[in-house]
């Protein structure tokens, strides 16, 4: 019996030692995506304009990195806050910690090289080597065309500098350890020609990170069995909000025509729709940045529709809003 207990104790000690060693390795040596590349992006007018379009209407970087006016439907950006950061993501919406969007104006990025911004956006590693939780979807951005990432960098360099320091983000246990394993080396692709509508639509859906909001998510994990089928919970002051099913099932966009889909977005180009007042304490609202996506080109919206219609249809009727009692 004593011999058995001794062996069991040795095995247990070895297991503990291995776990401790793994934790040390993850904490000390990860993330490991390589050094920031040495680069200087083109800052010409066409490049900046492409970056403006992507950052405001496709990737909607400005959605999270600005202050949104929740007294209006869809929370349009408050003028004068573009890029200043501070948006909070926390446990109420399934996050394994509290994360704040960074200030991405030149006031905060002046010390960053273009390569350091590039690495942060496409792999999720900050200038100081610390990981970024993928509420900023660096996994998606690392699959984009390098030229499009360059364009976004050129654009953010032109933002008005705003001095604003959001609180530090932090992860709950065990995400505070796991987060070091999340950054990954980029796997860039070429942007398909717009004539290849299906491939181009897939590229745009990735760039817009539609999967992230339209897939159930809790405690840092997505439920791939319901990919794009909606139901992700967002807590807003007036109640519980859930994302829509965007698969081609009848409970999603199965009965939508391409024209209806495009019009659903472009309707928010109208000033009456883009600044519709709501009561934040009791009215339905949405985190979906309709007013930003509204200014995507109709061709890009149609390409997104074409790709979404090829997804696996998943039956998932979603109750989009449950008001507070």
Residue frames as qw, qx, qy, qz and C-alpha x, y, z in Angstrom:
[[0.000, 0.886, 0.464, 0.000, 0.00, 0.00, 0.00],
 [0.308, -0.793, 0.107, 0.515, 2.83, 2.36, 0.89],
 [0.415, -0.125, 0.604, 0.669, 4.50, 1.55, -2.41],
 [0.214, 0.631, 0.664, 0.339, 1.26, 2.32, -4.30],
 [0.127, -0.939, -0.254, 0.194, 0.83, 5.64, -2.49],
 [0.410, -0.576, 0.326, 0.628, 4.44, 6.52, -3.24],
 [0.357, 0.163, 0.679, 0.621, 3.98, 5.77, -6.94],
 [0.074, 0.800, 0.575, 0.159, 0.68, 7.68, -7.02],
 [0.264, -0.871, -0.063, 0.409, 2.34, 10.63, -5.35],
 [0.407, -0.327, 0.495, 0.695, 5.17, 10.59, -7.89],
 [0.262, 0.444, 0.705, 0.488, 2.69, 10.42, -10.79],
 [0.065, -0.902, -0.424, 0.053, 0.64, 13.25, -9.34],
 [0.357, -0.730, 0.144, 0.565, 3.76, 15.31, -8.81],
 [0.391, -0.039, 0.616, 0.683, 4.84, 14.69, -12.39],
 [0.151, 0.684, 0.644, 0.308, 1.42, 15.76, -13.68],
 [0.200, -0.920, -0.211, 0.263, 1.51, 18.93, -11.60],
 [0.423, -0.509, 0.359, 0.658, 5.05, 19.65, -12.82],
 [0.346, 0.256, 0.675, 0.599, 3.99, 19.18, -16.45],
 [0.025, 0.845, 0.518, 0.130, 1.00, 21.47, -16.02],
 [0.315, -0.845, -0.003, 0.431, 3.15, 24.09, -14.30],
 [0.446, -0.254, 0.512, 0.689, 5.71, 23.81, -17.10],
 [0.258, 0.525, 0.664, 0.466, 3.03, 24.22, -19.75],
 [0.110, -0.931, -0.341, 0.077, 1.59, 27.28, -18.01],
 [0.410, -0.670, 0.216, 0.579, 5.09, 28.76, -17.70],
 [0.418, 0.046, 0.615, 0.667, 5.77, 28.15, -21.39],
 [0.134, 0.724, 0.600, 0.313, 2.45, 29.69, -22.49],
 [0.233, -0.931, -0.203, 0.193, 2.90, 32.70, -20.19],
 [0.445, -0.645, 0.307, 0.540, 6.58, 33.24, -20.97],
 [0.328, -0.209, 0.667, 0.636, 7.03, 32.32, -24.62],
 [0.156, 0.523, 0.728, 0.415, 3.65, 32.93, -26.25],
 [0.782, 0.563, 0.233, -0.131, 2.31, 34.56, -28.32],
 [0.439, -0.410, 0.570, 0.560, 4.92, 33.79, -30.97],
 [0.627, 0.686, 0.364, -0.064, 3.95, 35.18, -34.36],
 [0.662, 0.278, 0.165, 0.676, 7.31, 36.63, -35.27],
 [0.247, -0.371, -0.100, 0.889, 8.65, 40.17, -35.27],
 [0.357, 0.796, 0.286, -0.396, 6.68, 43.06, -36.68],
 [0.700, 0.396, 0.335, 0.491, 7.56, 43.47, -40.37],
 [0.225, -0.477, 0.102, 0.844, 9.56, 46.46, -41.51],
 [0.296, 0.537, 0.656, 0.440, 7.32, 48.36, -43.89],
 [0.047, 0.363, 0.105, -0.925, 6.15, 51.79, -44.95],
 [0.394, 0.542, 0.742, 0.025, 2.66, 51.80, -46.45],
 [0.169, 0.329, 0.407, 0.835, 1.66, 53.96, -49.39],
 [0.012, -0.549, -0.540, 0.638, -0.25, 56.98, -48.08],
 [0.011, 0.063, 0.471, 0.880, -1.55, 58.20, -51.43],
 [0.465, 0.039, 0.124, -0.876, -5.13, 59.52, -51.83],
 [0.729, 0.036, -0.518, -0.446, -6.47, 56.34, -53.48],
 [0.493, 0.023, -0.813, 0.308, -4.97, 54.16, -50.75],
 [0.077, 0.023, 0.540, -0.838, -6.41, 56.34, -47.99],
 [0.588, 0.038, -0.101, -0.802, -9.84, 56.36, -49.62],
 [0.696, 0.009, -0.697, -0.172, -9.82, 52.56, -49.90],
 [0.329, -0.021, -0.762, 0.557, -8.90, 52.38, -46.23],
 [0.301, -0.007, 0.268, -0.915, -11.66, 54.82, -45.31],
 [0.704, -0.002, -0.382, -0.599, -14.22, 52.65, -47.10],
 [0.646, -0.006, -0.756, 0.106, -13.02, 49.44, -45.46],
 [0.231, 0.001, -0.659, 0.716, -12.67, 50.88, -41.95],
 [0.309, 0.086, 0.272, -0.907, -16.04, 52.63, -41.98],
 [0.694, 0.199, -0.093, -0.686, -18.27, 50.47, -44.17],
 [0.802, 0.173, -0.552, -0.146, -16.92, 46.90, -44.44],
 [0.556, 0.036, -0.688, 0.464, -14.58, 46.00, -41.56],
 [0.365, -0.804, -0.225, -0.412, -16.29, 48.77, -39.54],
 [0.581, 0.018, -0.474, 0.661, -13.23, 49.30, -37.34],
 [0.042, -0.319, 0.151, -0.935, -14.71, 52.66, -36.36],
 [0.657, -0.456, -0.438, -0.411, -17.78, 50.92, -34.94],
 [0.795, -0.431, -0.354, 0.238, -15.83, 49.65, -31.92],
 [0.589, -0.068, -0.145, 0.792, -13.09, 52.24, -31.81],
 [0.053, -0.373, -0.079, -0.923, -15.40, 55.26, -31.47],
 [0.191, 0.201, 0.670, -0.689, -18.20, 56.38, -29.15],
 [0.111, -0.336, -0.773, -0.526, -21.67, 55.43, -30.33],
 [0.315, -0.113, 0.185, -0.924, -24.85, 57.36, -29.63],
 [0.078, -0.213, -0.973, 0.034, -27.28, 54.85, -28.09],
 [0.276, 0.481, 0.432, -0.712, -30.04, 57.46, -28.00],
 [0.543, 0.498, -0.288, -0.612, -30.36, 56.79, -31.74],
 [0.959, 0.116, 0.202, -0.164, -31.16, 53.54, -33.51],
 [0.901, 0.319, -0.084, 0.281, -28.12, 51.37, -34.28],
 [0.593, -0.689, 0.061, 0.412, -25.85, 53.66, -32.27],
 [0.592, 0.717, 0.009, 0.368, -24.32, 55.90, -34.95],
 [0.649, -0.034, -0.239, 0.722, -20.91, 57.35, -34.14],
 [0.202, -0.900, -0.230, 0.311, -20.82, 60.50, -32.04],
 [0.502, 0.784, -0.053, 0.362, -19.12, 63.23, -34.10],
 [0.037, -0.842, 0.414, -0.344, -15.64, 64.07, -32.88],
 [0.707, -0.458, 0.513, -0.165, -14.95, 60.61, -31.38],
 [0.878, 0.423, -0.193, -0.108, -13.73, 58.75, -34.47],
 [0.736, 0.361, -0.490, 0.298, -11.07, 56.26, -33.41],
 [0.163, -0.682, 0.442, -0.560, -10.73, 57.36, -29.80],
 [0.455, 0.043, -0.871, 0.177, -11.54, 53.91, -28.39],
 [0.239, -0.191, 0.546, -0.780, -13.11, 53.00, -25.08],
 [0.767, -0.097, -0.313, -0.551, -15.96, 50.68, -26.16],
 [0.347, -0.378, 0.778, -0.362, -16.40, 48.06, -23.39],
 [0.761, 0.034, -0.565, -0.319, -16.99, 44.34, -23.92],
 [0.232, -0.418, 0.722, -0.499, -17.62, 42.29, -20.79],
 [0.102, 0.016, 0.984, -0.147, -19.13, 39.19, -19.20],
 [0.488, 0.390, 0.417, -0.661, -22.70, 40.41, -19.76],
 [0.689, 0.553, -0.192, -0.427, -22.29, 39.56, -23.44],
 [0.997, 0.062, 0.033, 0.017, -20.38, 36.32, -22.92],
 [0.463, 0.712, -0.429, 0.307, -16.83, 37.63, -22.87],
 [0.848, -0.294, -0.344, 0.275, -14.31, 35.93, -20.55],
 [0.486, -0.243, -0.158, 0.825, -13.11, 39.20, -19.11],
 [0.124, 0.906, 0.248, -0.321, -13.42, 42.93, -19.68],
 [0.584, 0.086, 0.394, 0.705, -11.99, 44.32, -22.90],
 [0.113, 0.840, 0.150, -0.509, -11.79, 47.90, -24.12],
 [0.675, 0.625, 0.215, 0.326, -11.32, 49.02, -27.70],
 [0.575, -0.302, 0.033, 0.759, -8.01, 50.86, -28.10],
 [0.157, 0.872, -0.015, -0.463, -7.46, 54.42, -29.19],
 [0.739, 0.180, 0.461, 0.457, -6.35, 54.12, -32.83],
 [0.256, 0.963, 0.058, 0.054, -5.93, 57.81, -33.61],
 [0.605, 0.541, -0.308, 0.497, -2.43, 59.21, -34.20],
 [0.328, -0.746, 0.327, -0.478, -2.43, 60.46, -30.61],
 [0.823, -0.366, 0.406, -0.155, -2.06, 56.82, -29.51],
 [0.931, 0.226, 0.228, 0.173, -0.39, 55.26, -32.55],
 [0.262, 0.927, -0.269, 0.010, 2.35, 57.81, -33.20],
 [0.343, -0.635, 0.692, 0.011, 4.94, 55.55, -31.57],
 [0.817, 0.132, 0.561, -0.017, 3.82, 52.53, -33.62],
 [0.049, -0.343, 0.666, 0.660, 5.55, 51.73, -36.89],
 [0.681, 0.207, -0.280, -0.645, 3.39, 50.69, -39.81],
 [0.525, 0.166, -0.834, -0.026, 4.71, 47.16, -39.32],
 [0.005, -0.019, -0.802, 0.597, 3.68, 47.13, -35.66],
 [0.557, 0.208, 0.194, -0.780, 0.14, 48.22, -36.56],
 [0.645, 0.274, -0.578, -0.419, 0.10, 45.60, -39.33],
 [0.330, 0.100, -0.913, 0.218, 1.12, 42.84, -36.90],
 [0.237, 0.101, 0.626, -0.736, -1.47, 43.93, -34.33],
 [0.617, 0.267, -0.028, -0.740, -4.30, 43.99, -36.87],
 [0.730, 0.304, -0.510, -0.340, -3.45, 40.72, -38.63],
 [0.575, 0.100, -0.785, 0.208, -2.11, 38.52, -35.81],
 [0.612, -0.700, -0.276, -0.242, -3.38, 40.05, -32.54],
 [0.732, -0.278, -0.231, 0.577, -0.04, 41.00, -30.98],
 [0.079, -0.989, -0.099, 0.074, 0.54, 44.47, -29.59],
 [0.358, 0.815, -0.354, 0.287, 3.69, 46.54, -29.95],
 [0.311, -0.641, 0.614, -0.341, 4.81, 45.33, -26.50],
 [0.263, 0.217, -0.938, -0.067, 4.26, 41.69, -27.45],
 [0.348, 0.110, 0.735, -0.571, 1.05, 41.25, -25.45],
 [0.097, 0.297, 0.878, 0.363, -1.93, 39.42, -27.02],
 [0.361, 0.026, -0.012, -0.932, -5.16, 41.09, -28.12],
 [0.447, 0.244, 0.812, -0.286, -8.38, 39.23, -27.33],
 [0.152, 0.128, 0.716, 0.669, -10.11, 38.51, -30.66],
 [0.205, 0.755, 0.495, -0.378, -13.06, 40.79, -29.99],
 [0.260, 0.740, -0.360, -0.504, -10.94, 42.59, -32.59],
 [0.940, 0.179, 0.274, -0.100, -11.19, 39.86, -35.22],
 [0.039, -0.736, 0.595, 0.320, -7.51, 39.63, -36.10],
 [0.545, -0.022, 0.827, 0.137, -8.04, 36.04, -37.23],
 [0.547, 0.704, 0.452, -0.027, -10.30, 37.35, -40.00],
 [0.166, 0.945, -0.179, -0.217, -8.06, 40.27, -40.87],
 [0.366, -0.539, 0.709, 0.272, -5.09, 37.92, -41.18],
 [0.571, 0.255, 0.754, 0.201, -6.91, 36.23, -44.09],
 [0.364, 0.869, 0.203, -0.266, -7.40, 39.43, -46.06],
 [0.680, 0.578, 0.039, 0.449, -5.37, 40.94, -48.87],
 [0.576, -0.289, -0.155, 0.748, -2.21, 42.64, -47.65],
 [0.157, 0.306, 0.237, 0.909, -3.02, 45.70, -49.75],
 [0.396, -0.689, -0.425, -0.434, -6.36, 46.15, -47.96],
 [0.664, -0.586, -0.290, 0.362, -4.64, 46.06, -44.55],
 [0.454, -0.015, 0.065, 0.889, -2.13, 48.61, -45.82],
 [0.068, -0.543, -0.373, -0.749, -5.03, 50.83, -46.90],
 [0.550, -0.733, -0.392, -0.086, -6.59, 50.72, -43.44],
 [0.638, -0.391, -0.132, 0.650, -3.25, 51.66, -41.85],
 [0.272, 0.230, 0.223, 0.907, -2.89, 54.57, -44.27],
 [0.275, -0.666, -0.423, -0.549, -6.38, 55.74, -43.35],
 [0.614, -0.691, -0.348, 0.153, -6.08, 55.56, -39.56],
 [0.554, -0.133, -0.042, 0.821, -2.91, 57.62, -39.82],
 [0.055, 0.385, 0.272, 0.880, -5.11, 60.44, -41.16],
 [0.398, -0.702, -0.587, -0.064, -7.60, 60.47, -38.26],
 [0.116, -0.809, 0.160, -0.553, -7.75, 63.54, -36.07],
 [0.440, 0.123, -0.745, 0.486, -5.57, 62.86, -33.02],
 [0.581, -0.632, -0.137, -0.493, -7.66, 62.46, -29.86],
 [0.123, 0.375, -0.769, 0.503, -6.01, 62.14, -26.46],
 [0.799, -0.277, 0.048, -0.532, -7.93, 59.36, -24.73],
 [0.159, 0.356, -0.908, 0.156, -6.64, 56.43, -22.70],
 [0.798, -0.255, -0.320, -0.443, -9.22, 53.62, -22.30],
 [0.663, -0.533, 0.475, -0.223, -8.90, 51.40, -19.21],
 [0.052, 0.420, -0.893, -0.154, -6.66, 48.34, -19.48],
 [0.828, -0.010, -0.354, -0.435, -8.35, 45.15, -20.68],
 [0.210, -0.403, 0.851, -0.263, -8.15, 42.02, -18.56],
 [0.658, -0.001, -0.665, -0.353, -9.14, 38.36, -18.93],
 [0.758, -0.431, 0.284, -0.398, -10.73, 36.15, -16.31],
 [0.204, -0.374, 0.904, 0.022, -9.09, 32.85, -15.37],
 [0.737, -0.272, 0.397, 0.475, -8.29, 30.67, -17.30],
 [0.551, 0.779, 0.216, 0.206, -8.56, 33.00, -20.33],
 [0.143, -0.944, 0.283, 0.089, -5.76, 35.09, -18.82],
 [0.514, -0.398, 0.702, 0.290, -3.50, 32.14, -19.71],
 [0.640, 0.398, 0.637, 0.159, -5.32, 30.84, -22.81],
 [0.307, 0.921, 0.093, -0.223, -5.27, 34.28, -24.46],
 [0.208, -0.699, 0.567, 0.383, -1.54, 33.88, -25.14],
 [0.469, 0.007, 0.837, 0.284, -2.32, 30.96, -27.46],
 [0.470, 0.693, 0.493, -0.236, -4.89, 32.84, -29.56],
 [0.233, 0.808, -0.303, -0.448, -2.70, 35.04, -31.78],
 [0.820, 0.109, 0.510, 0.235, -1.61, 33.22, -34.93],
 [0.243, -0.301, 0.482, 0.786, 0.51, 33.98, -37.95],
 [0.517, 0.521, 0.062, -0.676, -1.49, 35.50, -40.79],
 [0.501, 0.133, 0.792, 0.322, -2.52, 33.50, -43.85],
 [0.223, 0.534, -0.049, -0.814, -3.14, 36.27, -46.36],
 [0.551, 0.424, 0.693, 0.192, -5.19, 35.86, -49.53],
 [0.109, 0.011, 0.354, 0.929, -5.62, 37.95, -52.65],
 [0.413, 0.409, 0.368, -0.726, -8.83, 39.94, -52.93],
 [0.479, 0.320, 0.771, 0.273, -10.89, 38.20, -55.63],
 [0.008, -0.089, -0.394, -0.915, -11.99, 40.10, -58.69],
 [0.414, 0.195, 0.388, -0.800, -15.46, 41.55, -58.31],
 [0.616, 0.214, -0.477, -0.589, -16.56, 39.55, -61.34],
 [0.475, -0.049, -0.873, 0.101, -16.14, 36.36, -59.29],
 [0.433, -0.561, -0.034, -0.705, -19.15, 37.31, -57.19],
 [0.874, -0.391, -0.276, -0.084, -19.19, 34.25, -54.96],
 [0.745, -0.018, -0.288, 0.602, -15.50, 34.38, -54.05],
 [0.118, 0.425, -0.108, 0.891, -15.65, 38.15, -53.63],
 [0.597, -0.575, -0.163, -0.535, -18.69, 37.82, -51.36],
 [0.877, -0.300, -0.307, 0.215, -16.86, 35.27, -49.22],
 [0.515, 0.210, -0.224, 0.800, -13.94, 37.70, -48.96],
 [0.184, -0.517, 0.007, -0.836, -16.24, 40.50, -47.79],
 [0.776, -0.505, -0.259, -0.274, -18.06, 38.29, -45.26],
 [0.797, -0.148, -0.309, 0.497, -14.68, 37.40, -43.76],
 [0.297, 0.319, -0.128, 0.891, -13.55, 41.04, -43.74],
 [0.404, -0.520, -0.073, -0.749, -16.78, 42.12, -42.05],
 [0.067, 0.138, -0.881, 0.447, -16.46, 39.27, -39.52],
 [0.628, -0.215, -0.233, -0.711, -20.17, 38.47, -39.93],
 [0.701, -0.096, -0.704, 0.062, -19.55, 35.05, -38.36],
 [0.276, 0.092, -0.624, 0.725, -18.50, 36.59, -35.05],
 [0.325, -0.018, 0.306, -0.895, -21.75, 38.37, -34.26],
 [0.742, 0.071, -0.206, -0.634, -24.09, 35.92, -35.97],
 [0.693, 0.046, -0.717, 0.065, -22.83, 32.78, -34.21],
 [0.688, -0.695, -0.133, -0.161, -23.68, 31.91, -30.59],
 [0.472, 0.472, -0.481, 0.568, -20.78, 32.78, -28.29],
 [0.642, -0.728, -0.029, -0.239, -20.19, 32.28, -24.59],
 [0.687, -0.642, 0.303, 0.156, -17.10, 32.42, -22.36],
 [0.105, -0.681, 0.587, 0.424, -14.75, 32.85, -25.28],
 [0.301, -0.037, 0.908, 0.288, -16.07, 30.00, -27.45],
 [0.496, 0.227, -0.265, -0.795, -18.29, 29.90, -30.55],
 [0.669, 0.132, 0.696, -0.225, -20.90, 27.22, -31.22],
 [0.052, 0.333, -0.664, -0.667, -20.00, 26.18, -34.78],
 [0.187, 0.339, 0.920, 0.063, -23.07, 23.97, -35.00],
 [0.164, 0.843, 0.486, -0.165, -24.97, 27.25, -35.37],
 [0.387, -0.227, 0.265, 0.854, -22.45, 29.16, -37.48],
 [0.063, -0.076, -0.348, -0.932, -24.15, 32.26, -38.95],
 [0.295, -0.478, -0.788, -0.252, -27.48, 31.06, -37.49],
 [0.230, -0.633, 0.003, -0.739, -27.77, 33.93, -35.03],
 [0.752, -0.536, -0.377, -0.068, -28.73, 33.89, -31.39],
 [0.538, 0.096, -0.394, 0.739, -25.60, 35.52, -29.98],
 [0.336, -0.812, -0.462, 0.116, -26.59, 37.44, -26.87],
 [0.294, 0.332, -0.130, 0.887, -25.85, 41.13, -26.39],
 [0.277, -0.665, -0.597, 0.353, -27.02, 42.87, -23.26],
 [0.134, 0.444, 0.125, 0.877, -28.23, 46.44, -23.78],
 [0.092, -0.070, 0.493, -0.863, -29.79, 48.78, -21.19],
 [0.616, 0.004, 0.000, -0.787, -33.37, 48.03, -22.31],
 [0.923, -0.025, 0.239, -0.301, -33.06, 44.22, -22.39],
 [0.598, -0.261, 0.695, 0.300, -31.45, 41.23, -24.09],
 [0.533, 0.666, -0.243, -0.461, -30.63, 41.47, -27.78],
 [0.736, -0.099, 0.641, 0.192, -29.84, 38.47, -30.01],
 [0.051, 0.453, -0.555, -0.696, -28.29, 38.47, -33.45],
 [0.768, 0.360, 0.037, -0.529, -30.30, 37.38, -36.48],
 [0.753, 0.028, 0.627, 0.197, -30.04, 34.11, -38.38],
 [0.304, 0.723, -0.296, -0.545, -28.36, 34.93, -41.71],
 [0.296, -0.101, 0.904, 0.292, -28.26, 31.41, -43.16],
 [0.351, 0.045, -0.496, -0.793, -30.58, 30.64, -46.12],
 [0.074, -0.328, -0.927, 0.167, -33.09, 28.85, -43.90],
 [0.166, -0.693, -0.521, -0.470, -36.68, 30.13, -43.70],
 [0.512, -0.776, -0.285, 0.232, -35.88, 31.30, -40.16],
 [0.466, -0.410, 0.175, 0.764, -33.02, 33.31, -41.65],
 [0.198, 0.560, -0.223, -0.773, -32.75, 34.98, -45.06],
 [0.384, 0.102, 0.883, 0.249, -34.11, 32.01, -47.02],
 [0.304, 0.718, 0.625, 0.040, -37.08, 34.00, -48.32],
 [0.062, -0.816, 0.056, 0.572, -35.14, 37.21, -48.99],
 [0.710, 0.640, 0.157, 0.248, -34.45, 38.30, -52.54],
 [0.616, 0.030, -0.019, 0.787, -31.15, 39.94, -53.40],
 [0.027, 0.592, 0.195, 0.782, -32.96, 43.22, -53.97],
 [0.588, -0.735, -0.236, -0.241, -34.63, 43.04, -50.56],
 [0.801, -0.329, -0.140, 0.480, -31.32, 42.22, -48.86],
 [0.440, 0.231, 0.057, 0.866, -29.54, 45.17, -50.46],
 [0.199, -0.661, -0.238, -0.683, -32.43, 47.53, -49.73],
 [0.706, -0.616, -0.341, 0.078, -32.45, 46.40, -46.09],
 [0.637, -0.278, -0.072, 0.715, -29.01, 47.97, -45.73],
 [0.270, 0.265, 0.230, 0.897, -29.25, 50.97, -48.02],
 [0.277, -0.781, -0.491, -0.269, -32.43, 52.15, -46.28],
 [0.560, -0.697, -0.196, 0.403, -30.17, 53.50, -43.53],
 [0.443, 0.160, 0.174, 0.865, -28.53, 55.94, -45.92],
 [0.149, -0.738, -0.381, -0.537, -31.60, 58.10, -45.40],
 [0.097, 0.381, -0.452, 0.801, -31.04, 60.69, -42.68],
 [0.658, -0.377, 0.035, -0.651, -34.40, 59.92, -41.05],
 [0.961, -0.128, -0.242, -0.048, -33.37, 56.28, -40.57],
 [0.676, 0.278, -0.412, 0.544, -29.74, 56.96, -39.72],
 [0.086, 0.202, -0.466, 0.857, -30.64, 59.28, -36.83],
 [0.567, -0.474, -0.480, -0.472, -33.89, 57.82, -35.49],
 [0.205, -0.493, 0.538, -0.652, -34.31, 58.60, -31.79],
 [0.715, -0.264, -0.642, -0.082, -34.88, 55.78, -29.30],
 [0.521, -0.725, 0.246, -0.377, -35.20, 55.63, -25.53],
 [0.384, 0.442, -0.793, 0.168, -32.11, 53.68, -24.36],
 [0.287, -0.218, 0.743, -0.564, -33.91, 52.60, -21.18],
 [0.624, 0.205, 0.609, -0.444, -36.92, 50.91, -22.79],
 [0.685, 0.585, -0.102, -0.422, -36.84, 50.81, -26.60],
 [0.918, 0.128, 0.283, 0.247, -35.49, 48.13, -28.91],
 [0.146, 0.875, -0.396, -0.236, -32.07, 48.98, -30.25],
 [0.973, 0.177, 0.037, 0.146, -29.30, 47.02, -31.93],
 [0.474, -0.648, 0.391, 0.450, -25.52, 46.82, -31.87],
 [0.657, 0.355, 0.520, 0.415, -25.63, 46.02, -35.60],
 [0.154, -0.534, 0.085, 0.827, -24.02, 49.09, -37.22],
 [0.511, 0.620, 0.588, 0.101, -26.63, 49.51, -39.95],
 [0.168, 0.964, 0.041, -0.201, -25.70, 53.12, -40.55],
 [0.246, -0.657, 0.603, 0.380, -22.10, 52.14, -41.33],
 [0.466, 0.071, 0.837, 0.280, -22.85, 49.12, -43.51],
 [0.436, 0.748, 0.423, -0.269, -25.48, 51.21, -45.32],
 [0.233, 0.876, -0.254, -0.339, -22.75, 52.95, -47.30],
 [0.528, -0.167, 0.759, 0.341, -21.26, 49.78, -48.69],
 [0.286, 0.270, -0.516, -0.761, -21.61, 49.74, -52.45],
 [0.825, 0.117, 0.161, -0.529, -24.66, 47.90, -53.73],
 [0.725, 0.414, -0.544, -0.081, -22.33, 45.59, -55.63],
 [0.148, 0.349, -0.817, 0.434, -20.54, 44.61, -52.42],
 [0.551, -0.058, 0.517, -0.652, -23.82, 44.04, -50.60],
 [0.854, 0.278, -0.147, -0.415, -25.08, 41.89, -53.46],
 [0.541, 0.416, -0.721, 0.120, -21.86, 39.83, -53.35],
 [0.183, -0.246, 0.762, -0.570, -22.34, 39.24, -49.63],
 [0.754, 0.115, 0.244, -0.599, -25.90, 38.07, -50.28],
 [0.766, 0.392, -0.457, -0.223, -24.68, 35.71, -52.99],
 [0.314, 0.347, -0.827, 0.313, -22.22, 34.10, -50.59],
 [0.383, -0.137, 0.630, -0.662, -24.62, 33.88, -47.66],
 [0.815, 0.179, -0.018, -0.552, -27.13, 32.05, -49.86],
 [0.694, 0.335, -0.636, -0.024, -24.56, 29.25, -50.29],
 [0.146, -0.392, 0.750, -0.513, -24.27, 28.59, -46.55],
 [0.248, -0.212, -0.945, 0.020, -25.80, 25.54, -44.94],
 [0.436, -0.519, -0.197, -0.708, -29.39, 26.42, -43.98],
 [0.273, -0.061, -0.815, 0.508, -29.81, 26.13, -40.22],
 [0.392, -0.662, -0.493, -0.406, -33.26, 26.27, -38.63],
 [0.424, -0.242, -0.507, 0.710, -32.95, 28.65, -35.70],
 [0.119, -0.815, -0.366, -0.434, -35.85, 31.04, -35.08],
 [0.425, 0.008, -0.398, 0.813, -34.39, 33.84, -33.02],
 [0.217, -0.885, -0.408, 0.047, -36.23, 36.04, -30.54],
 [0.499, 0.538, -0.080, 0.675, -34.28, 39.16, -31.35],
 [0.001, 0.432, -0.322, 0.842, -35.22, 41.20, -28.30],
 [0.518, -0.527, -0.669, 0.082, -36.46, 40.51, -24.82],
 [0.060, -0.724, 0.099, -0.680, -37.24, 43.77, -22.99],
 [0.126, 0.141, -0.736, 0.650, -36.55, 44.17, -19.32],
 [0.232, -0.547, -0.804, 0.038, -39.54, 43.23, -17.10]]
